[in-house]
Amino acid sequence: MRACTHLLQMQFTMDTLDPATRYKLLVNTITPRPIAWVLTQDSDGIRNAAPFSFFNAMGGTPPLLAIGFAPDQQRDGVGDKDSLTNIRAMGEFTVALVGEAQAEAMNICATDAPPEVSEFDVAGLEAIPATRVAAPLLKGAPVQFECRLWQFIETAPHSGIVLGEVLVTHIEDRFVGEEKGRLRIDNPAMQLVGRTYGGGEYVRNAAPLKLDRVPWDKLSGS
């Protein structure tokens, strides 16, 4: 780590830093980050629910979601997080986006519960059946995705990136409409929350900044 004075910026060489510092640099700068409330089920039918903020959409054809997994650092003797274990074993999962009404329940699901305990029970959540996968959906979530494991990219022991192909998207009726024959989704009304800097810090998504894209002919004067 050294000062880069001509730019008046600090410069951090990532491969010289410890993992905690690298993590802090990323999560305190790349904000806001959407939250994937990952819902899985193991071969014994135990349901798991856990939030992850290294998450985003990665394209429309095929429709892919990407979720980053780090090792389990909360439970002694455990390597993979339960969500990753279930995804790799079962090849499927669902993702719920988090509205303000369920934010506290989502936060409870970040606890270090043992694998045999379902966060659905701990957080008082109600599971509902999905249509294409065995993993459950979550009652009350404004938006949900049924996913099939498309690829797992191992980046380090017990770490990696899950690419999930979205098979079905569920959106509550009240957020879906039509305008001039085109699908319209009322995103601000969903009151989604995301992660921002620091532990326990979240951001609301209900008051967006609107900037229309400027076409090149207007910028160039042609």
Backbone as CSV, one residue per row, in Angstrom:
resi,resn,N_x,N_y,N_z,CA_x,CA_y,CA_z,C_x,C_y,C_z
1,MET,0.870,-1.198,0.000,0.000,0.000,0.000,0.889,1.224,0.000
2,ARG,0.684,2.159,-0.936,1.504,3.362,-0.958,0.684,4.524,-1.492
3,ALA,1.140,5.718,-1.188,0.461,6.909,-1.681,0.827,7.151,-3.132
4,CYS,-0.161,7.512,-3.925,0.072,7.869,-5.330,-0.214,9.365,-5.434
5,THR,0.793,10.179,-5.151,0.548,11.598,-4.896,0.134,12.385,-6.130
6,HIS,0.613,11.995,-7.321,0.273,12.791,-8.493,-1.190,12.682,-8.855
7,LEU,-1.855,11.644,-8.394,-3.288,11.507,-8.610,-4.096,11.878,-7.373
8,LEU,-3.405,12.177,-6.284,-4.061,12.461,-5.003,-4.985,11.316,-4.601
9,GLN,-4.513,10.097,-4.842,-5.275,8.906,-4.485,-4.352,7.911,-3.799
10,MET,-4.924,7.111,-2.907,-4.198,5.981,-2.355,-4.274,4.821,-3.334
11,GLN,-3.180,4.119,-3.469,-3.123,2.971,-4.375,-2.914,1.708,-3.555
12,PHE,-3.731,0.695,-3.817,-3.666,-0.555,-3.085,-3.344,-1.684,-4.064
13,THR,-2.239,-2.341,-3.885,-1.863,-3.478,-4.713,-2.446,-4.728,-4.063
14,MET,-3.443,-5.289,-4.696,-4.297,-6.267,-4.022,-3.552,-7.530,-3.597
15,ASP,-2.579,-7.979,-4.398,-1.926,-9.236,-4.036,-0.920,-9.080,-2.901
16,THR,-0.737,-7.859,-2.391,0.124,-7.656,-1.227,-0.671,-7.525,0.067
17,LEU,-1.999,-7.573,-0.035,-2.858,-7.324,1.120,-3.412,-8.629,1.677
18,ASP,-3.801,-8.589,2.945,-4.451,-9.733,3.555,-5.902,-9.815,3.066
19,PRO,-6.530,-10.990,3.149,-7.898,-11.156,2.623,-8.908,-10.187,3.221
20,ALA,-8.807,-9.891,4.521,-9.787,-8.999,5.145,-9.702,-7.596,4.567
21,THR,-8.494,-7.116,4.287,-8.342,-5.776,3.714,-8.841,-5.740,2.284
22,ARG,-8.545,-6.775,1.492,-9.063,-6.823,0.122,-10.583,-6.800,0.127
23,TYR,-11.165,-7.587,1.018,-12.631,-7.636,1.124,-13.186,-6.261,1.485
24,LYS,-12.564,-5.593,2.446,-13.046,-4.272,2.873,-12.988,-3.270,1.724
25,LEU,-11.922,-3.301,0.943,-11.809,-2.381,-0.181,-12.938,-2.579,-1.181
26,LEU,-13.320,-3.812,-1.417,-14.381,-4.086,-2.382,-15.753,-3.702,-1.857
27,VAL,-16.084,-4.166,-0.638,-17.455,-3.966,-0.160,-17.718,-2.536,0.290
28,ASN,-16.665,-1.770,0.570,-16.867,-0.381,0.962,-16.853,0.578,-0.219
29,THR,-16.587,0.070,-1.405,-16.553,0.938,-2.585,-17.583,0.541,-3.639
30,ILE,-17.777,-0.748,-3.857,-18.723,-1.191,-4.893,-20.109,-1.241,-4.270
31,THR,-20.789,-0.134,-4.340,-22.098,0.012,-3.714,-23.020,0.812,-4.626
32,PRO,-24.327,0.621,-4.504,-24.976,-0.434,-3.715,-24.891,-1.772,-4.437
33,ARG,-25.030,-2.844,-3.678,-25.025,-4.187,-4.250,-26.370,-4.844,-3.964
34,PRO,-27.006,-5.410,-4.988,-28.267,-6.117,-4.730,-28.024,-7.343,-3.872
35,ILE,-29.054,-7.789,-3.206,-28.951,-8.941,-2.318,-29.667,-10.127,-2.939
36,ALA,-28.941,-11.238,-3.057,-29.551,-12.505,-3.459,-29.874,-13.287,-2.201
37,TRP,-31.144,-13.430,-1.924,-31.579,-14.278,-0.807,-31.677,-15.679,-1.392
38,VAL,-30.630,-16.468,-1.222,-30.514,-17.758,-1.894,-31.244,-18.829,-1.092
39,LEU,-32.172,-19.505,-1.745,-33.011,-20.521,-1.118,-32.673,-21.873,-1.733
40,THR,-32.296,-22.820,-0.888,-31.909,-24.139,-1.366,-32.563,-25.224,-0.519
41,GLN,-32.431,-26.446,-0.979,-32.953,-27.601,-0.244,-31.991,-28.758,-0.447
42,ASP,-31.643,-29.448,0.641,-30.724,-30.573,0.511,-31.483,-31.865,0.226
43,SER,-30.752,-32.973,0.127,-31.369,-34.243,-0.240,-32.313,-34.778,0.829
44,ASP,-32.199,-34.275,2.054,-33.098,-34.676,3.138,-34.307,-33.744,3.266
45,GLY,-34.407,-32.753,2.391,-35.533,-31.836,2.420,-35.360,-30.652,3.359
46,ILE,-34.171,-30.496,3.958,-33.931,-29.340,4.839,-33.718,-28.109,3.980
47,ARG,-34.447,-27.051,4.283,-34.396,-25.826,3.488,-33.445,-24.823,4.112
48,ASN,-32.689,-24.181,3.253,-31.708,-23.185,3.690,-32.040,-21.851,3.033
49,ALA,-31.854,-20.767,3.783,-32.053,-19.418,3.247,-30.909,-18.544,3.732
50,ALA,-30.179,-17.941,2.801,-29.018,-17.142,3.186,-28.824,-15.992,2.205
51,PRO,-28.489,-14.793,2.710,-28.282,-13.639,1.832,-26.833,-13.519,1.363
52,PHE,-26.679,-13.097,0.107,-25.360,-12.860,-0.485,-25.420,-11.572,-1.294
53,SER,-24.409,-10.717,-1.125,-24.425,-9.450,-1.859,-23.366,-9.373,-2.951
54,PHE,-22.533,-10.403,-3.110,-21.721,-10.495,-4.318,-22.603,-11.168,-5.361
55,PHE,-23.450,-10.350,-5.991,-24.545,-10.902,-6.799,-24.982,-9.892,-7.847
56,ASN,-25.311,-10.414,-9.039,-25.925,-9.565,-10.058,-26.370,-10.421,-11.239
57,ALA,-27.093,-9.769,-12.170,-27.483,-10.405,-13.423,-26.316,-10.330,-14.393
58,MET,-26.155,-11.379,-15.210,-25.005,-11.453,-16.100,-25.384,-11.622,-17.558
59,GLY,-26.587,-11.297,-17.928,-26.971,-11.385,-19.327,-28.395,-11.874,-19.483
60,GLY,-28.915,-11.703,-20.710,-30.289,-12.084,-20.973,-30.434,-13.332,-21.822
61,THR,-29.403,-13.687,-22.596,-29.466,-14.847,-23.466,-28.145,-15.605,-23.388
62,PRO,-28.053,-16.657,-22.586,-29.086,-17.139,-21.672,-29.228,-16.209,-20.472
63,PRO,-30.388,-16.242,-19.805,-30.586,-15.380,-18.631,-29.821,-15.940,-17.430
64,LEU,-28.756,-15.276,-17.038,-27.873,-15.799,-15.998,-27.795,-14.855,-14.796
65,LEU,-27.709,-15.454,-13.620,-27.385,-14.741,-12.391,-26.029,-15.240,-11.902
66,ALA,-25.255,-14.351,-11.311,-23.957,-14.719,-10.753,-23.951,-14.420,-9.264
67,ILE,-23.484,-15.391,-8.475,-23.395,-15.237,-7.023,-22.008,-15.668,-6.586
68,GLY,-21.331,-14.801,-5.851,-20.002,-15.110,-5.370,-20.043,-15.712,-3.970
69,PHE,-19.324,-16.813,-3.779,-19.276,-17.514,-2.498,-17.860,-17.495,-1.945
70,ALA,-17.744,-17.153,-0.674,-16.481,-17.231,0.054,-16.563,-18.392,1.039
71,PRO,-15.442,-18.807,1.627,-15.501,-19.884,2.617,-16.337,-19.495,3.827
72,ASP,-16.864,-20.505,4.505,-17.597,-20.280,5.744,-16.584,-19.962,6.847
73,GLN,-16.608,-18.727,7.312,-15.656,-18.290,8.337,-16.311,-18.117,9.712
74,GLN,-17.583,-18.504,9.819,-18.287,-18.331,11.088,-18.338,-19.614,11.910
75,ARG,-18.236,-20.766,11.260,-18.394,-22.043,11.956,-17.094,-22.845,11.867
76,ASP,-16.579,-23.231,12.982,-15.335,-24.000,13.017,-15.508,-25.343,12.315
77,GLY,-14.533,-25.678,11.508,-14.535,-26.982,10.855,-15.425,-27.092,9.638
78,VAL,-16.032,-25.983,9.205,-16.914,-25.997,8.035,-16.217,-25.261,6.899
79,GLY,-16.195,-25.861,5.720,-15.545,-25.244,4.573,-16.518,-24.501,3.682
80,ASP,-17.362,-25.252,2.962,-18.351,-24.635,2.081,-19.538,-24.115,2.887
81,LYS,-20.079,-23.004,2.465,-21.343,-22.546,3.036,-22.445,-23.514,2.611
82,ASP,-23.465,-23.623,3.465,-24.538,-24.591,3.208,-25.197,-24.352,1.860
83,SER,-25.384,-23.086,1.495,-26.021,-22.781,0.210,-25.214,-23.361,-0.943
84,LEU,-23.901,-23.186,-0.897,-23.054,-23.703,-1.968,-23.069,-25.226,-1.979
85,THR,-23.008,-25.844,-0.807,-23.084,-27.304,-0.725,-24.356,-27.817,-1.391
86,ASN,-25.481,-27.188,-1.089,-26.756,-27.629,-1.648,-26.837,-27.391,-3.150
87,ILE,-26.344,-26.251,-3.600,-26.397,-25.944,-5.033,-25.574,-26.944,-5.825
88,ARG,-24.382,-27.260,-5.336,-23.520,-28.187,-6.060,-24.080,-29.617,-6.033
89,ALA,-24.730,-29.977,-4.936,-25.283,-31.327,-4.819,-26.570,-31.494,-5.613
90,MET,-27.438,-30.479,-5.570,-28.763,-30.608,-6.165,-28.860,-29.988,-7.560
91,GLY,-27.942,-29.077,-7.888,-27.930,-28.477,-9.218,-29.015,-27.452,-9.454
92,GLU,-29.575,-26.900,-8.394,-30.656,-25.925,-8.545,-30.798,-25.095,-7.280
93,PHE,-31.495,-23.966,-7.422,-31.736,-23.066,-6.294,-32.726,-22.008,-6.744
94,THR,-33.195,-21.220,-5.809,-33.995,-20.051,-6.144,-33.358,-18.828,-5.483
95,VAL,-33.676,-17.673,-6.018,-33.190,-16.411,-5.474,-34.370,-15.480,-5.280
96,ALA,-34.528,-14.965,-4.068,-35.540,-13.938,-3.788,-34.827,-12.601,-3.605
97,LEU,-35.383,-11.555,-4.179,-34.893,-10.216,-3.883,-35.575,-9.719,-2.610
98,VAL,-34.920,-8.803,-1.923,-35.329,-8.441,-0.566,-36.036,-7.094,-0.558
99,GLY,-37.324,-7.104,-0.170,-38.055,-5.870,0.053,-37.900,-5.426,1.497
100,GLU,-38.186,-4.148,1.746,-38.025,-3.605,3.095,-38.834,-4.387,4.128
101,ALA,-39.985,-4.902,3.749,-40.846,-5.606,4.703,-40.198,-6.878,5.230
102,GLN,-39.259,-7.449,4.470,-38.614,-8.698,4.892,-37.137,-8.507,5.230
103,ALA,-36.704,-7.269,5.348,-35.283,-7.009,5.574,-34.798,-7.598,6.900
104,GLU,-35.573,-7.466,7.945,-35.135,-7.999,9.239,-35.044,-9.521,9.211
105,ALA,-35.978,-10.171,8.540,-35.927,-11.631,8.420,-34.707,-12.060,7.614
106,MET,-34.405,-11.324,6.553,-33.210,-11.615,5.761,-31.967,-11.520,6.626
107,ASN,-31.902,-10.487,7.467,-30.739,-10.296,8.329,-30.583,-11.463,9.316
108,ILE,-31.709,-11.971,9.816,-31.662,-13.134,10.707,-31.070,-14.336,9.981
109,CYS,-31.371,-14.470,8.697,-30.890,-15.613,7.922,-29.377,-15.593,7.702
110,ALA,-28.723,-14.491,8.029,-27.262,-14.423,7.927,-26.578,-15.059,9.130
111,THR,-27.343,-15.595,10.074,-26.779,-16.201,11.271,-26.011,-17.475,10.926
112,ASP,-25.171,-17.916,11.864,-24.349,-19.110,11.647,-25.053,-20.368,12.159
113,ALA,-26.249,-20.614,11.654,-27.029,-21.793,12.070,-26.356,-23.062,11.560
114,PRO,-26.452,-24.161,12.307,-25.884,-25.432,11.841,-26.655,-25.954,10.622
115,PRO,-26.035,-26.837,9.825,-26.663,-27.298,8.577,-28.027,-27.951,8.767
116,GLU,-28.245,-28.596,9.909,-29.519,-29.302,10.106,-30.654,-28.386,10.530
117,VAL,-30.389,-27.101,10.707,-31.403,-26.132,11.115,-31.807,-25.295,9.908
118,SER,-33.104,-25.175,9.674,-33.603,-24.381,8.556,-33.805,-22.929,8.989
119,GLU,-33.219,-22.019,8.234,-33.420,-20.592,8.511,-34.870,-20.177,8.291
120,PHE,-35.609,-20.939,7.504,-37.039,-20.652,7.348,-37.719,-20.699,8.712
121,ASP,-37.366,-21.689,9.524,-37.963,-21.816,10.853,-37.448,-20.728,11.796
122,VAL,-36.156,-20.459,11.747,-35.550,-19.475,12.654,-36.109,-18.079,12.412
123,ALA,-36.287,-17.723,11.141,-36.728,-16.374,10.785,-38.234,-16.261,10.610
124,GLY,-38.974,-17.357,10.806,-40.425,-17.311,10.663,-40.879,-17.103,9.232
125,LEU,-40.179,-17.722,8.287,-40.502,-17.574,6.872,-41.402,-18.717,6.413
126,GLU,-42.183,-18.446,5.378,-43.061,-19.468,4.818,-42.594,-19.835,3.423
127,ALA,-42.309,-21.105,3.221,-41.906,-21.595,1.913,-43.127,-21.949,1.084
128,ILE,-43.039,-21.694,-0.217,-44.081,-22.101,-1.148,-43.400,-22.844,-2.299
129,PRO,-44.114,-23.772,-2.947,-43.470,-24.588,-3.982,-43.082,-23.765,-5.207
130,ALA,-41.929,-24.091,-5.774,-41.550,-23.557,-7.068,-42.193,-24.406,-8.163
131,THR,-42.032,-23.991,-9.405,-42.684,-24.702,-10.507,-41.750,-25.613,-11.275
132,ARG,-40.433,-25.309,-11.292,-39.486,-26.079,-12.098,-38.360,-26.701,-11.281
133,VAL,-38.202,-26.291,-10.028,-37.115,-26.816,-9.205,-37.678,-27.241,-7.853
134,ALA,-36.923,-28.081,-7.149,-37.365,-28.541,-5.833,-37.101,-27.514,-4.748
135,ALA,-36.122,-26.653,-4.952,-35.856,-25.601,-3.977,-37.088,-24.716,-3.832
136,PRO,-37.341,-24.201,-2.634,-38.588,-23.460,-2.405,-38.529,-22.016,-2.876
137,LEU,-39.701,-21.448,-3.026,-39.856,-20.003,-3.134,-40.219,-19.461,-1.762
138,LEU,-40.196,-18.146,-1.642,-40.438,-17.485,-0.358,-41.699,-16.637,-0.436
139,LYS,-42.660,-16.945,0.394,-43.882,-16.158,0.408,-43.576,-14.725,0.827
140,GLY,-44.095,-13.763,0.052,-43.933,-12.361,0.376,-42.803,-11.663,-0.336
141,ALA,-41.927,-12.409,-1.015,-40.837,-11.767,-1.747,-41.382,-11.117,-3.009
142,PRO,-40.996,-9.872,-3.302,-41.553,-9.185,-4.469,-41.119,-9.781,-5.798
143,VAL,-39.897,-10.297,-5.854,-39.348,-10.870,-7.087,-38.560,-12.124,-6.718
144,GLN,-38.709,-13.188,-7.541,-37.974,-14.419,-7.289,-37.608,-15.084,-8.609
145,PHE,-36.528,-15.848,-8.564,-36.030,-16.532,-9.753,-35.791,-18.007,-9.434
146,GLU,-36.349,-18.874,-10.258,-36.028,-20.288,-10.176,-34.829,-20.545,-11.087
147,CYS,-33.788,-21.154,-10.533,-32.532,-21.275,-11.266,-32.018,-22.702,-11.300
148,ARG,-31.339,-22.996,-12.386,-30.612,-24.249,-12.537,-29.127,-23.905,-12.616
149,LEU,-28.301,-24.684,-11.929,-26.863,-24.430,-11.974,-26.360,-24.552,-13.405
150,TRP,-25.816,-23.469,-13.923,-25.303,-23.423,-15.292,-23.805,-23.713,-15.315
151,GLN,-23.106,-23.146,-14.333,-21.673,-23.403,-14.215,-21.198,-22.978,-12.838
152,PHE,-20.251,-23.728,-12.292,-19.584,-23.317,-11.066,-18.122,-23.073,-11.377
153,ILE,-17.637,-21.894,-11.062,-16.250,-21.519,-11.304,-15.543,-21.476,-9.951
154,GLU,-14.693,-22.445,-9.718,-13.968,-22.479,-8.444,-12.826,-21.480,-8.492
155,THR,-12.781,-20.579,-7.528,-11.761,-19.538,-7.499,-10.707,-19.771,-6.429
156,ALA,-11.039,-20.556,-5.417,-10.140,-20.881,-4.313,-10.825,-21.992,-3.523
157,PRO,-10.125,-22.633,-2.583,-10.801,-23.645,-1.777,-12.043,-23.081,-1.083
158,HIS,-13.171,-23.778,-1.263,-14.451,-23.404,-0.656,-14.976,-22.067,-1.175
159,SER,-14.478,-21.620,-2.294,-14.880,-20.328,-2.864,-15.174,-20.500,-4.350
160,GLY,-16.040,-19.646,-4.859,-16.296,-19.693,-6.280,-17.479,-18.847,-6.690
161,ILE,-17.770,-18.914,-7.974,-18.870,-18.148,-8.563,-19.881,-19.133,-9.122
162,VAL,-21.100,-19.032,-8.646,-22.198,-19.819,-9.170,-22.891,-19.019,-10.266
163,LEU,-22.951,-19.587,-11.446,-23.753,-19.024,-12.528,-25.027,-19.849,-12.618
164,GLY,-26.149,-19.199,-12.421,-27.428,-19.879,-12.466,-28.258,-19.422,-13.647
165,GLU,-28.793,-20.364,-14.395,-29.693,-20.033,-15.497,-31.103,-19.860,-14.945
166,VAL,-31.692,-18.715,-15.200,-33.040,-18.433,-14.717,-34.045,-19.184,-15.580
167,LEU,-34.788,-20.075,-14.950,-35.815,-20.835,-15.653,-37.166,-20.148,-15.604
168,VAL,-37.487,-19.559,-14.458,-38.773,-18.892,-14.258,-38.533,-17.660,-13.399
169,THR,-39.162,-16.554,-13.761,-39.148,-15.336,-12.950,-40.535,-15.107,-12.386
170,HIS,-40.611,-14.845,-11.088,-41.878,-14.562,-10.425,-41.871,-13.121,-9.934
171,ILE,-42.898,-12.361,-10.278,-43.049,-10.981,-9.808,-44.477,-10.816,-9.310
172,GLU,-44.625,-10.232,-8.148,-45.977,-10.001,-7.621,-46.798,-9.190,-8.615
173,ASP,-48.061,-9.588,-8.771,-48.944,-8.961,-9.761,-48.974,-7.443,-9.643
174,ARG,-48.958,-6.932,-8.426,-49.128,-5.485,-8.240,-47.962,-4.670,-8.782
175,PHE,-46.851,-5.311,-9.131,-45.701,-4.590,-9.656,-45.580,-4.692,-11.172
176,VAL,-46.515,-5.409,-11.802,-46.430,-5.660,-13.239,-47.589,-4.975,-13.946
177,GLY,-47.272,-4.278,-15.035,-48.316,-3.603,-15.802,-47.950,-3.545,-17.275
178,GLU,-48.699,-2.729,-17.985,-48.480,-2.596,-19.423,-48.664,-1.139,-19.808
179,GLU,-47.822,-0.670,-20.705,-47.922,0.697,-21.207,-47.633,0.691,-22.703
180,LYS,-48.630,1.068,-23.495,-48.508,1.080,-24.950,-48.072,-0.278,-25.486
181,GLY,-48.663,-1.322,-24.888,-48.383,-2.662,-25.357,-47.062,-3.251,-24.895
182,ARG,-46.366,-2.552,-24.024,-45.061,-3.033,-23.557,-45.118,-3.341,-22.063
183,LEU,-44.382,-4.368,-21.682,-44.302,-4.744,-20.279,-43.655,-3.639,-19.459
184,ARG,-44.291,-3.300,-18.339,-43.738,-2.314,-17.423,-43.673,-2.922,-16.026
185,ILE,-42.549,-2.712,-15.351,-42.367,-3.210,-13.994,-42.095,-2.027,-13.081
186,ASP,-42.880,-1.912,-12.037,-42.765,-0.782,-11.101,-41.718,-1.114,-10.041
187,ASN,-40.459,-0.913,-10.411,-39.373,-1.260,-9.504,-39.377,-0.448,-8.213
188,PRO,-39.570,0.885,-8.240,-39.569,1.625,-6.973,-40.604,1.133,-5.972
189,ALA,-41.754,0.674,-6.479,-42.804,0.199,-5.578,-42.413,-1.077,-4.849
190,MET,-41.445,-1.812,-5.367,-41.005,-3.045,-4.701,-40.272,-2.767,-3.401
191,GLN,-39.732,-1.548,-3.244,-39.003,-1.157,-2.042,-37.880,-2.143,-1.722
192,LEU,-37.090,-2.443,-2.749,-35.973,-3.356,-2.560,-34.868,-2.696,-1.743
193,VAL,-34.091,-3.519,-1.060,-32.941,-3.020,-0.317,-31.685,-3.689,-0.859
194,GLY,-30.546,-3.008,-0.686,-29.259,-3.538,-1.100,-28.223,-3.300,-0.024
195,ARG,-27.065,-3.878,-0.225,-25.970,-3.691,0.716,-25.138,-2.488,0.303
196,THR,-24.612,-1.806,1.298,-23.693,-0.709,1.040,-22.514,-0.858,1.988
197,TYR,-21.770,0.205,2.197,-20.509,0.122,2.943,-20.733,-0.315,4.388
198,GLY,-19.772,-1.049,4.925,-19.770,-1.367,6.349,-20.719,-2.478,6.740
199,GLY,-20.402,-3.113,7.866,-21.250,-4.164,8.387,-22.610,-3.648,8.809
200,GLY,-23.667,-4.327,8.391,-25.018,-3.956,8.785,-25.584,-2.743,8.085
201,GLU,-24.889,-2.219,7.073,-25.362,-1.026,6.361,-26.111,-1.433,5.092
202,TYR,-27.320,-0.873,4.938,-28.158,-1.179,3.787,-28.629,0.122,3.139
203,VAL,-29.110,-0.003,1.919,-29.594,1.153,1.182,-30.957,0.829,0.600
204,ARG,-31.823,1.829,0.559,-33.139,1.667,-0.054,-33.059,1.992,-1.537
205,ASN,-33.910,1.311,-2.299,-33.905,1.462,-3.755,-35.168,2.163,-4.245
206,ALA,-35.869,2.844,-3.355,-37.189,3.385,-3.705,-37.143,4.791,-4.287
207,ALA,-35.992,5.459,-4.309,-35.910,6.832,-4.816,-34.773,6.928,-5.831
208,PRO,-34.967,6.417,-7.037,-33.876,6.356,-8.002,-33.534,7.712,-8.605
209,LEU,-32.321,7.828,-9.109,-31.873,8.974,-9.887,-32.083,8.646,-11.351
210,LYS,-32.838,9.471,-12.081,-33.161,9.164,-13.475,-32.302,10.009,-14.404
211,LEU,-31.558,9.320,-15.270,-30.750,9.978,-16.293,-31.020,9.275,-17.622
212,ASP,-31.678,9.983,-18.541,-31.961,9.385,-19.842,-30.674,9.252,-20.654
213,ARG,-30.559,8.150,-21.378,-29.389,7.940,-22.230,-29.381,8.975,-23.349
214,VAL,-28.205,9.539,-23.624,-28.069,10.581,-24.651,-27.568,9.942,-25.940
215,PRO,-28.320,10.063,-27.043,-27.869,9.468,-28.316,-26.653,10.183,-28.885
216,TRP,-25.865,9.458,-29.658,-24.627,10.015,-30.191,-24.878,11.204,-31.117
217,ASP,-25.968,11.180,-31.905,-26.190,12.300,-32.817,-26.395,13.615,-32.071
218,LYS,-26.933,13.544,-30.846,-27.096,14.760,-30.053,-25.752,15.208,-29.484
219,LEU,-24.933,14.275,-29.044,-23.630,14.619,-28.475,-22.678,15.140,-29.547
220,SER,-22.754,14.557,-30.742,-21.814,14.917,-31.806,-22.279,16.096,-32.630
221,GLY,-23.576,16.426,-32.496,-24.104,17.537,-33.295,-24.360,17.166,-34.735
222,SER,-24.360,15.872,-35.043,-24.569,15.458,-36.441,-26.053,15.338,-36.748
